[in-house]
C-alpha cells in the first residue's frame, strides 16, 4: 500500500512472486513495479526465495505531483530491501545518471558526476546568507525532457567537455557565493549554457519574461519546480499567475 502525505492510500496492489513476479492487477504503476522488482530479484534472488510473503507500506511526505524524487526514492528503498546496488538497479530500470539515487541516499547538499561511468559524490555545505530571498515555485506541470536529452546526446564531445568545464566552474562559485547579485548572475549564466546544450528556451524566456529577477530551472529542465529570487512582492507575482505552491528555502530543505 502507498500512502500520500495525508496518510490516505493512493495505490494498492497484490503481487505474486513465484514462479515469477506478476501483478494481480493491470495498471501502469503495477507494471512498473513488476519491472523493478524483477530486476531487483535478478540481482539478488535469495530475498524472495527465503520468504513466503511481504506486506509493504510506503508513506509520502509531499504531494505525488511535486516531482521531488519519488521514483528514485522507491528504487533506493527497493535496493536496500534486496541488499543490492541502487545505482545498478537504476541503470537497469529507469536509466539516467544516477544523481537522483545519490540524493535519495543522503540528507545533505551534494556534488555529483560520473567518472568512467562510476558515480563520484561529494557532500557540500550550501546555506547562503541570502537564503531568505530564495524560493521555489511549482509549475503545475510535468516536463517531458526526452527531446532535450536527445539533443544533448548528439552534441559534439568537444562542446560537451567545454560546457562541463564551464558549469563546474559556476558550481564552485555558487557554493562560495555570499552576494545575492553575484548569485543571480551565476544562475542566469548557468541557464544560458544549459539552454544552448538542450536547444530549449530558458523557463524565464518561455513563461516569465516580465519577472524582474533571476529564475533557475530545476529537475527535468523546466518542469516541476523552479528556483526564483526575491521577497514577498516577487512571490505575489507568481500567485497572480496562478502558481500557488511556493516554498521558501527553509521549507524545502529543513
Backbone as CSV, one residue per row, in Angstrom:
resi,resn,N_x,N_y,N_z,CA_x,CA_y,CA_z,C_x,C_y,C_z
1,UNK,0.840,-1.191,0.000,0.000,0.000,0.000,0.884,1.253,0.000
2,UNK,0.484,2.252,-0.792,1.205,3.519,-0.835,0.305,4.612,-0.272
3,UNK,0.799,5.325,0.746,0.039,6.393,1.384,0.583,7.749,0.960
4,UNK,-0.333,8.726,0.786,0.111,10.064,0.420,0.507,10.852,1.662
5,UNK,0.736,12.157,1.488,1.204,12.984,2.604,0.147,13.146,3.695
6,UNK,-1.110,12.792,3.379,-2.185,12.854,4.365,-2.548,11.469,4.911
7,UNK,-1.663,10.489,4.661,-1.850,9.097,5.104,-3.055,8.418,4.457
8,UNK,-3.454,8.920,3.273,-4.531,8.290,2.514,-3.943,7.437,1.388
9,UNK,-4.490,6.222,1.170,-3.947,5.351,0.110,-4.115,5.967,-1.284
10,UNK,-3.046,5.983,-2.069,-3.151,6.406,-3.460,-2.814,5.262,-4.423
11,UNK,-2.310,4.133,-3.860,-2.092,2.945,-4.665,-2.109,1.716,-3.767
12,UNK,-2.789,0.668,-4.244,-2.759,-0.622,-3.574,-2.573,-1.708,-4.634
13,UNK,-1.782,-2.713,-4.310,-1.553,-3.781,-5.271,-1.192,-5.088,-4.600
14,UNK,-1.472,-6.168,-5.313,-1.102,-7.503,-4.845,-0.255,-8.150,-5.935
15,UNK,0.868,-8.761,-5.522,1.817,-9.342,-6.470,2.171,-10.759,-6.053
16,UNK,2.253,-11.652,-7.015,2.779,-12.991,-6.755,4.256,-12.994,-7.109
17,UNK,5.037,-13.801,-6.410,6.490,-13.781,-6.615,7.046,-15.124,-7.087
18,UNK,6.182,-16.115,-7.258,6.654,-17.435,-7.689,5.638,-18.041,-8.660
19,UNK,6.062,-18.599,-9.785,7.463,-18.802,-10.191,8.132,-17.530,-10.734
20,UNK,7.318,-16.527,-11.052,7.896,-15.241,-11.454,7.038,-14.127,-10.872
21,UNK,7.568,-12.916,-10.887,6.853,-11.782,-10.296,5.775,-11.306,-11.260
22,UNK,4.537,-11.275,-10.767,3.408,-10.833,-11.578,2.455,-10.012,-10.716
23,UNK,1.795,-9.060,-11.343,0.790,-8.259,-10.643,-0.585,-8.870,-10.849
24,UNK,-1.399,-8.854,-9.811,-2.760,-9.357,-9.924,-3.727,-8.278,-10.404
25,UNK,-3.200,-7.101,-10.711,-3.991,-6.022,-11.282,-3.217,-5.441,-12.458
26,UNK,-3.916,-4.872,-13.410,-3.276,-4.354,-14.618,-3.401,-2.832,-14.663
27,UNK,-2.317,-2.156,-14.330,-2.273,-0.695,-14.440,-0.810,-0.280,-14.565
28,UNK,-0.538,0.936,-15.017,0.850,1.361,-15.250,1.747,1.271,-14.024
29,UNK,1.227,1.623,-12.845,2.052,1.580,-11.643,2.447,0.141,-11.315
30,UNK,1.472,-0.760,-11.367,1.757,-2.177,-11.096,2.761,-2.729,-12.094
31,UNK,2.591,-2.371,-13.364,3.504,-2.875,-14.390,4.921,-2.370,-14.175
32,UNK,5.051,-1.109,-13.765,6.380,-0.574,-13.469,7.014,-1.291,-12.276
33,UNK,6.202,-1.551,-11.264,6.712,-2.247,-10.080,7.169,-3.664,-10.418
34,UNK,6.429,-4.331,-11.290,6.844,-5.672,-11.709,8.215,-5.615,-12.371
35,UNK,8.432,-4.621,-13.221,9.730,-4.470,-13.884,10.853,-4.221,-12.892
36,UNK,10.619,-3.327,-11.931,11.650,-3.008,-10.936,11.950,-4.214,-10.054
37,UNK,10.888,-4.845,-9.553,11.071,-5.992,-8.664,11.731,-7.159,-9.379
38,UNK,11.417,-7.340,-10.648,12.033,-8.421,-11.412,13.527,-8.198,-11.568
39,UNK,13.921,-6.954,-11.849,15.352,-6.645,-11.981,16.051,-6.795,-10.634
40,UNK,15.403,-6.343,-9.565,15.993,-6.495,-8.230,16.164,-7.972,-7.887
41,UNK,15.179,-8.758,-8.241,15.241,-10.197,-7.973,16.343,-10.869,-8.785
42,UNK,16.562,-10.394,-10.013,17.658,-10.936,-10.823,19.012,-10.664,-10.178
43,UNK,19.126,-9.501,-9.530,20.390,-9.124,-8.899,20.610,-9.854,-7.575
44,UNK,19.521,-10.220,-6.894,19.642,-10.966,-5.633,18.371,-11.784,-5.398
45,UNK,18.287,-12.995,-5.946,17.061,-13.799,-5.834,16.800,-14.375,-4.449
46,UNK,17.772,-14.349,-3.553,17.580,-15.024,-2.268,16.523,-14.344,-1.392
47,UNK,16.307,-13.036,-1.567,15.342,-12.319,-0.725,13.941,-12.906,-0.882
48,UNK,13.508,-13.134,-2.103,12.181,-13.677,-2.329,12.142,-15.189,-2.115
49,UNK,13.273,-15.847,-2.324,13.311,-17.298,-2.140,13.199,-17.688,-0.673
50,UNK,13.722,-16.849,0.204,13.788,-17.193,1.619,12.589,-16.704,2.424
51,UNK,11.636,-16.052,1.773,10.465,-15.535,2.480,9.190,-15.896,1.730
52,UNK,8.129,-16.124,2.476,6.876,-16.562,1.870,5.988,-15.400,1.425
53,UNK,6.179,-14.241,1.986,5.335,-13.114,1.610,5.704,-11.853,2.368
54,UNK,5.218,-10.725,1.879,5.529,-9.433,2.478,4.288,-8.551,2.456
55,UNK,4.201,-7.672,3.443,3.228,-6.593,3.426,4.017,-5.299,3.526
56,UNK,3.945,-4.496,2.480,4.806,-3.309,2.379,3.953,-2.045,2.320
57,UNK,4.336,-1.051,3.107,3.656,0.245,3.114,4.673,1.351,2.897
58,UNK,4.372,2.258,1.983,5.224,3.437,1.763,4.431,4.684,2.147
59,UNK,5.137,5.722,2.587,4.480,6.965,3.013,5.192,8.164,2.407
60,UNK,4.435,9.000,1.721,4.983,10.218,1.143,4.954,11.360,2.148
61,UNK,5.885,12.291,1.987,5.921,13.475,2.834,5.508,14.721,2.061
62,UNK,5.146,14.555,0.783,4.749,15.685,-0.060,3.842,15.153,-1.173
63,UNK,3.082,16.014,-1.851,2.177,15.558,-2.916,2.907,14.806,-4.030
64,UNK,2.223,13.841,-4.623,2.842,12.988,-5.640,3.274,13.761,-6.877
65,UNK,2.625,14.904,-7.166,2.939,15.632,-8.406,4.059,16.647,-8.238
66,UNK,4.707,16.678,-7.079,5.765,17.665,-6.876,7.070,17.305,-7.577
67,UNK,7.264,16.061,-7.909,8.478,15.679,-8.629,9.753,15.835,-7.816
68,UNK,9.706,15.474,-6.542,10.879,15.640,-5.675,11.613,14.326,-5.428
69,UNK,11.496,13.389,-6.347,12.301,12.182,-6.229,11.574,10.953,-5.737
70,UNK,10.264,10.861,-5.976,9.532,9.671,-5.530,10.045,8.408,-6.217
71,UNK,10.332,8.505,-7.521,10.794,7.313,-8.257,12.165,6.855,-7.775
72,UNK,13.085,7.798,-7.613,14.433,7.426,-7.184,14.440,6.927,-5.747
73,UNK,13.573,7.509,-4.892,13.477,7.024,-3.514,12.939,5.603,-3.489
74,UNK,11.950,5.318,-4.341,11.420,3.957,-4.447,12.518,2.984,-4.859
75,UNK,13.275,3.338,-5.889,14.363,2.467,-6.342,15.385,2.247,-5.231
76,UNK,15.736,3.314,-4.541,16.730,3.201,-3.472,16.231,2.307,-2.341
77,UNK,14.942,2.444,-1.997,14.385,1.626,-0.921,14.291,0.155,-1.312
78,UNK,13.905,-0.103,-2.563,13.845,-1.492,-3.025,15.244,-2.098,-3.058
79,UNK,16.226,-1.307,-3.484,17.608,-1.796,-3.499,18.090,-2.127,-2.092
80,UNK,17.735,-1.295,-1.113,18.120,-1.571,0.277,17.451,-2.851,0.768
81,UNK,16.199,-3.035,0.419,15.459,-4.238,0.802,16.118,-5.497,0.218
82,UNK,16.513,-5.429,-1.054,17.123,-6.579,-1.726,18.634,-6.677,-1.493
83,UNK,19.186,-5.703,-0.760,20.621,-5.689,-0.451,21.458,-5.676,-1.732
84,UNK,21.105,-4.757,-2.633,21.807,-4.631,-3.911,22.203,-3.174,-4.132
85,UNK,22.994,-2.937,-5.159,23.471,-1.602,-5.506,22.339,-0.816,-6.161
86,UNK,21.928,0.292,-5.520,20.823,1.092,-6.053,21.159,1.709,-7.409
87,UNK,22.420,2.057,-7.624,22.821,2.634,-8.913,22.684,1.598,-10.032
88,UNK,23.015,0.362,-9.715,22.883,-0.698,-10.718,21.413,-0.968,-11.030
89,UNK,20.573,-0.949,-10.003,19.136,-1.144,-10.221,18.566,-0.008,-11.056
90,UNK,18.989,1.206,-10.777,18.534,2.359,-11.553,18.946,2.233,-13.016
91,UNK,20.179,1.807,-13.236,20.690,1.646,-14.598,19.865,0.625,-15.382
92,UNK,19.408,-0.418,-14.714,18.670,-1.485,-15.384,17.177,-1.192,-15.518
93,UNK,16.698,-0.130,-14.871,15.272,0.185,-14.926,15.019,1.565,-15.537
94,UNK,15.139,2.621,-14.740,14.800,3.951,-15.205,15.909,4.619,-16.014
95,UNK,17.144,4.169,-15.844,18.251,4.810,-16.547,18.608,6.150,-15.918
96,UNK,19.310,6.989,-16.674,19.727,8.281,-16.152,21.114,8.235,-15.546
97,UNK,21.531,9.360,-15.001,22.900,9.495,-14.499,23.106,8.840,-13.134
98,UNK,22.024,8.672,-12.373,22.156,8.171,-11.004,22.175,9.282,-9.971
99,UNK,22.113,10.522,-10.425,22.138,11.659,-9.493,20.996,11.578,-8.476
100,UNK,19.791,11.226,-8.945,18.649,11.137,-8.036,18.848,10.066,-6.969
101,UNK,19.530,8.985,-7.340,19.809,7.932,-6.363,20.749,8.462,-5.286
102,UNK,21.768,9.198,-5.700,22.707,9.780,-4.735,21.969,10.691,-3.756
103,UNK,21.007,11.475,-4.265,20.234,12.365,-3.395,19.357,11.572,-2.436
104,UNK,18.787,10.459,-2.917,17.923,9.634,-2.071,18.695,9.004,-0.921
105,UNK,19.990,8.831,-1.096,20.808,8.169,-0.083,21.411,9.128,0.930
106,UNK,21.218,10.434,0.729,21.876,11.402,1.598,20.912,12.469,2.084
107,UNK,21.272,13.078,3.185,20.459,14.138,3.766,21.273,15.432,3.835
108,UNK,21.961,15.725,2.729,22.812,16.912,2.666,22.975,17.329,1.206
109,UNK,23.310,18.610,0.951,23.621,19.020,-0.418,24.817,18.236,-0.941
110,UNK,24.871,18.032,-2.250,25.982,17.251,-2.795,26.326,17.684,-4.211
111,UNK,27.559,17.369,-4.589,28.001,17.476,-5.970,28.079,16.062,-6.534
112,UNK,27.678,15.921,-7.786,27.628,14.578,-8.378,28.171,14.622,-9.799
113,UNK,28.969,13.635,-10.135,29.409,13.475,-11.514,29.781,12.017,-11.767
114,UNK,29.804,11.660,-13.025,30.217,10.315,-13.412,31.645,10.378,-13.937
115,UNK,32.507,9.552,-13.379,33.877,9.428,-13.848,34.098,7.988,-14.276
116,UNK,34.296,7.797,-15.585,34.439,6.455,-16.144,33.238,5.577,-15.766
117,UNK,32.039,6.200,-15.897,30.765,5.515,-15.633,30.544,5.179,-14.159
118,UNK,31.391,5.680,-13.263,31.233,5.447,-11.835,30.825,6.749,-11.145
119,UNK,29.822,6.685,-10.237,29.390,7.911,-9.559,30.447,8.447,-8.600
120,UNK,30.660,9.754,-8.655,31.543,10.446,-7.717,30.683,11.449,-6.957
121,UNK,30.610,11.287,-5.640,29.693,12.073,-4.810,30.472,12.821,-3.744
122,UNK,30.193,14.111,-3.624,30.848,14.921,-2.594,29.789,15.741,-1.864
123,UNK,29.621,15.496,-0.573,28.702,16.312,0.207,29.309,17.692,0.433
124,UNK,28.458,18.732,0.337,28.936,20.112,0.459,28.022,20.883,1.405
125,UNK,28.454,22.068,1.751,27.643,22.971,2.568,27.084,24.062,1.674
126,UNK,25.757,24.192,1.638,25.140,25.288,0.889,24.033,25.892,1.749
127,UNK,24.361,26.971,2.408,23.419,27.666,3.284,23.739,29.158,3.219
128,UNK,23.473,29.770,2.049,23.942,31.135,1.792,23.271,32.175,2.685
129,UNK,23.924,33.288,2.927,23.372,34.327,3.800,22.110,34.977,3.235
130,UNK,21.884,34.813,1.920,20.704,35.403,1.274,19.589,34.369,1.068
131,UNK,19.637,33.272,1.827,18.678,32.180,1.610,17.218,32.621,1.767
132,UNK,16.956,33.658,2.568,15.575,34.125,2.742,15.021,34.740,1.461
133,UNK,15.899,35.051,0.516,15.455,35.616,-0.766,15.314,34.538,-1.844
134,UNK,15.505,33.279,-1.469,15.364,32.169,-2.416,14.062,31.432,-2.140
135,UNK,13.289,31.177,-3.191,12.061,30.407,-3.008,11.795,29.539,-4.236
136,UNK,10.945,28.545,-4.044,10.685,27.546,-5.074,9.214,27.579,-5.474
137,UNK,8.958,27.545,-6.774,7.597,27.635,-7.304,7.293,26.378,-8.107
138,UNK,6.184,25.721,-7.783,5.766,24.550,-8.555,4.999,25.012,-9.786
139,UNK,5.377,24.467,-10.956,4.814,24.946,-12.212,3.523,24.253,-12.632
140,UNK,2.999,23.376,-11.787,1.718,22.708,-12.063,1.761,21.834,-13.313
141,UNK,2.942,21.363,-13.672,3.052,20.505,-14.846,4.284,19.626,-14.716
142,UNK,4.287,18.543,-15.491,5.457,17.675,-15.567,6.162,17.948,-16.883
143,UNK,7.479,18.062,-16.819,8.263,18.363,-18.006,8.718,17.079,-18.687
144,UNK,8.452,16.971,-19.992,8.976,15.855,-20.777,10.297,16.301,-21.389
145,UNK,11.382,15.765,-20.882,12.709,16.240,-21.288,13.385,15.313,-22.299
146,UNK,12.645,14.355,-22.876,13.281,13.373,-23.754,13.938,14.014,-24.972
147,UNK,13.211,14.950,-25.639,13.786,15.586,-26.829,15.030,16.382,-26.466
148,UNK,14.977,17.074,-25.326,16.139,17.852,-24.889,17.328,16.946,-24.617
149,UNK,17.082,15.798,-23.985,18.162,14.862,-23.685,18.768,14.307,-24.973
150,UNK,17.916,14.012,-25.947,18.411,13.515,-27.230,19.301,14.554,-27.918
151,UNK,18.877,15.826,-27.857,19.693,16.887,-28.449,21.033,16.983,-27.744
152,UNK,21.005,16.877,-26.420,22.241,16.918,-25.634,23.179,15.787,-26.043
153,UNK,22.647,14.591,-26.206,23.476,13.431,-26.515,24.088,13.494,-27.906
154,UNK,23.514,14.326,-28.776,24.066,14.447,-30.122,25.054,15.606,-30.252
155,UNK,25.350,16.271,-29.146,26.349,17.328,-29.171,27.736,16.737,-29.384
156,UNK,28.593,17.495,-30.049,29.978,17.051,-30.225,30.663,16.981,-28.867
157,UNK,31.516,15.980,-28.715,32.176,15.751,-27.429,32.980,16.982,-26.997
158,UNK,33.583,17.661,-27.955,34.368,18.848,-27.639,33.493,19.919,-26.993
159,UNK,32.295,20.115,-27.536,31.383,21.112,-26.996,30.898,20.712,-25.610
160,UNK,30.631,19.416,-25.408,30.179,18.936,-24.109,31.254,19.132,-23.037
161,UNK,32.503,18.821,-23.376,33.597,18.973,-22.412,33.759,20.440,-22.024
162,UNK,33.605,21.322,-23.002,33.698,22.754,-22.723,32.585,23.197,-21.782
163,UNK,31.359,22.718,-22.056,30.216,23.090,-21.223,30.361,22.535,-19.809
164,UNK,30.834,21.297,-19.690,31.031,20.692,-18.373,32.029,21.515,-17.561
165,UNK,33.082,21.947,-18.194,34.086,22.751,-17.501,33.485,24.080,-17.026
166,UNK,32.684,24.711,-17.901,32.060,25.986,-17.534,31.056,25.805,-16.391
167,UNK,30.228,24.769,-16.498,29.223,24.514,-15.463,29.890,24.182,-14.126
168,UNK,30.969,23.398,-14.161,31.676,23.056,-12.929,32.254,24.301,-12.273
169,UNK,32.769,25.221,-13.098,33.298,26.476,-12.564,32.213,27.315,-11.917
170,UNK,31.034,27.369,-12.555,29.902,28.107,-11.988,29.473,27.486,-10.670
171,UNK,29.449,26.162,-10.620,29.052,25.462,-9.397,29.969,25.819,-8.235
172,UNK,31.269,25.828,-8.484,32.225,26.186,-7.433,31.987,27.611,-6.936
173,UNK,31.702,28.520,-7.878,31.456,29.912,-7.496,30.165,30.045,-6.691
174,UNK,29.131,29.300,-7.072,27.860,29.351,-6.353,28.038,28.877,-4.906
175,UNK,28.803,27.819,-4.717,28.999,27.276,-3.370,29.679,28.272,-2.441
176,UNK,30.449,29.185,-3.015,31.188,30.149,-2.198,30.638,31.565,-2.336
177,UNK,29.445,31.667,-2.889,28.865,32.979,-3.169,28.186,33.544,-1.921
178,UNK,28.483,34.808,-1.594,27.893,35.462,-0.432,27.029,36.668,-0.786
179,UNK,27.016,37.040,-2.068,26.250,38.200,-2.509,25.129,37.764,-3.456
180,UNK,23.915,38.226,-3.186,22.770,37.815,-3.991,22.915,38.234,-5.454
181,UNK,23.429,39.443,-5.702,23.607,39.900,-7.090,24.523,38.945,-7.863
182,UNK,25.594,38.519,-7.232,26.512,37.582,-7.883,25.825,36.240,-8.130
183,UNK,25.042,35.788,-7.165,24.317,34.523,-7.299,23.361,34.576,-8.495
184,UNK,22.647,35.681,-8.652,21.717,35.819,-9.776,22.447,35.755,-11.113
185,UNK,23.588,36.398,-11.197,24.360,36.366,-12.445,24.830,34.949,-12.753
186,UNK,25.226,34.235,-11.723,25.730,32.872,-11.920,24.629,31.922,-12.389
187,UNK,23.448,31.981,-11.770,22.397,31.058,-12.195,21.853,31.440,-13.570
188,UNK,21.910,32.723,-13.918,21.476,33.145,-15.258,22.439,32.625,-16.321
189,UNK,23.729,32.661,-16.015,24.724,32.124,-16.949,24.578,30.607,-17.061
190,UNK,24.281,29.960,-15.953,24.039,28.510,-15.956,22.864,28.184,-16.879
191,UNK,21.786,28.950,-16.778,20.619,28.753,-17.642,20.980,28.917,-19.113
192,UNK,21.785,29.912,-19.410,22.161,30.175,-20.804,22.917,28.999,-21.403
193,UNK,23.864,28.464,-20.648,24.674,27.346,-21.151,23.813,26.103,-21.370
194,UNK,22.985,25.760,-20.387,22.141,24.575,-20.499,21.127,24.730,-21.627
195,UNK,20.578,25.927,-21.798,19.623,26.174,-22.884,20.250,25.890,-24.235
196,UNK,21.489,26.300,-24.386,22.198,26.065,-25.643,22.439,24.572,-25.875
197,UNK,22.823,23.864,-24.822,23.085,22.429,-24.943,21.828,21.635,-25.283
198,UNK,20.698,22.026,-24.701,19.459,21.272,-24.859,18.574,21.786,-25.987
199,UNK,18.969,22.907,-26.570,18.171,23.521,-27.642,16.763,23.855,-27.135
200,UNK,16.706,24.404,-25.925,15.438,24.793,-25.317,15.525,26.235,-24.834
201,UNK,14.377,26.899,-24.802,14.337,28.240,-24.240,14.356,28.151,-22.714
202,UNK,15.109,29.017,-22.044,15.062,29.055,-20.573,13.638,29.318,-20.107
203,UNK,13.300,28.814,-18.936,11.937,28.928,-18.425,11.519,30.385,-18.276
204,UNK,12.450,31.265,-17.932,12.100,32.677,-17.802,11.706,33.261,-19.146
205,UNK,12.434,32.924,-20.191,12.112,33.408,-21.534,10.776,32.859,-22.001
206,UNK,10.496,31.623,-21.656,9.286,30.955,-22.145,8.027,31.378,-21.406
207,UNK,8.122,31.573,-20.077,6.909,31.814,-19.297,6.897,33.107,-18.491
208,UNK,8.070,33.623,-18.133,8.102,34.722,-17.157,9.015,35.859,-17.620
209,UNK,8.842,36.315,-18.834,9.736,37.336,-19.394,9.718,38.639,-18.602
210,UNK,8.583,38.950,-17.980,8.474,40.222,-17.255,8.861,40.111,-15.785
211,UNK,9.335,38.928,-15.354,9.787,38.795,-13.967,11.107,39.534,-13.809
212,UNK,11.227,40.419,-12.810,12.394,41.307,-12.723,13.673,40.661,-12.203
213,UNK,13.588,39.471,-11.602,14.763,38.845,-11.011,15.105,37.557,-11.763
214,UNK,16.141,36.863,-11.285,16.601,35.646,-11.952,15.727,34.449,-11.604
215,UNK,15.678,33.487,-12.527,14.948,32.229,-12.337,15.853,31.095,-12.773
216,UNK,15.851,30.009,-12.009,16.668,28.838,-12.339,15.770,27.617,-12.521
217,UNK,15.911,26.943,-13.666,15.178,25.704,-13.901,15.743,24.601,-13.018
218,UNK,14.876,23.671,-12.653,15.286,22.533,-11.835,14.714,21.251,-12.431
219,UNK,15.116,20.103,-11.885,14.552,18.833,-12.335,14.826,18.568,-13.800
220,UNK,13.784,18.123,-14.527,13.914,17.796,-15.951,13.980,19.040,-16.805
221,UNK,14.735,19.970,-16.445,14.990,21.276,-17.052,13.717,21.938,-17.558
222,UNK,13.073,22.618,-16.637,11.891,23.389,-16.994,10.612,22.821,-16.421
223,UNK,10.669,21.688,-15.748,9.453,21.095,-15.204,9.450,21.093,-13.694
224,UNK,8.320,20.750,-13.130,8.150,20.632,-11.686,8.418,21.979,-10.993
225,UNK,9.505,22.102,-10.241,9.795,23.342,-9.510,10.833,24.197,-10.235
226,UNK,10.757,25.499,-9.984,11.817,26.423,-10.369,12.311,27.127,-9.115
227,UNK,13.537,27.635,-9.174,14.092,28.479,-8.121,13.957,29.924,-8.573
228,UNK,13.384,30.766,-7.730,13.232,32.181,-8.053,13.849,33.032,-6.952
229,UNK,14.094,34.292,-7.296,14.764,35.225,-6.388,13.797,36.336,-6.015
230,UNK,13.806,36.732,-4.739,13.023,37.894,-4.354,12.391,37.768,-2.985
231,UNK,11.531,38.740,-2.678,10.834,38.779,-1.401,9.342,38.557,-1.640
232,UNK,8.498,39.108,-0.785,7.054,38.867,-0.885,6.472,39.398,-2.197
233,UNK,6.966,40.528,-2.671,6.458,41.096,-3.927,6.686,40.142,-5.090
234,UNK,7.846,39.512,-5.107,8.147,38.567,-6.189,7.313,37.291,-6.055
235,UNK,7.047,36.865,-4.840,6.179,35.697,-4.643,4.761,35.996,-5.138
236,UNK,4.299,37.207,-4.869,2.956,37.594,-5.294,2.843,37.588,-6.824
237,UNK,3.929,37.888,-7.511,3.948,37.828,-8.980,3.501,36.452,-9.466
238,UNK,4.024,35.406,-8.835,3.669,34.051,-9.254,2.250,33.680,-8.828
239,UNK,1.818,34.133,-7.663,0.452,33.843,-7.221,-0.565,34.429,-8.191
240,UNK,-0.307,35.634,-8.676,-1.233,36.270,-9.616,-1.312,35.511,-10.930
241,UNK,-0.276,34.753,-11.243,-0.281,33.960,-12.465,-0.839,32.549,-12.242
242,UNK,-1.306,32.277,-11.034,-1.949,31.004,-10.757,-1.060,29.933,-10.159
243,UNK,0.153,30.307,-9.767,1.077,29.337,-9.167,1.010,29.475,-7.645
244,UNK,0.315,28.542,-7.003,0.001,28.662,-5.583,0.968,27.914,-4.673
245,UNK,1.698,26.953,-5.219,2.628,26.192,-4.385,3.988,26.881,-4.414
246,UNK,4.281,27.623,-3.366,5.518,28.390,-3.257,6.162,28.057,-1.916
247,UNK,7.378,27.555,-1.947,8.083,27.144,-0.741,9.354,27.958,-0.566
248,UNK,9.590,28.431,0.650,10.839,29.109,0.955,11.995,28.130,1.054
249,UNK,13.200,28.657,1.095,14.410,27.822,1.168,14.344,26.861,2.348
250,UNK,14.017,27.384,3.520,13.983,26.531,4.714,12.834,25.526,4.667
251,UNK,11.725,25.902,4.048,10.595,24.973,3.912,10.967,23.792,3.023
252,UNK,11.749,24.033,2.008,12.126,22.975,1.077,13.178,22.059,1.655
253,UNK,14.117,22.592,2.406,15.304,21.814,2.785,15.390,21.440,4.253
254,UNK,14.640,22.065,5.123,14.859,21.774,6.540,13.586,21.310,7.196
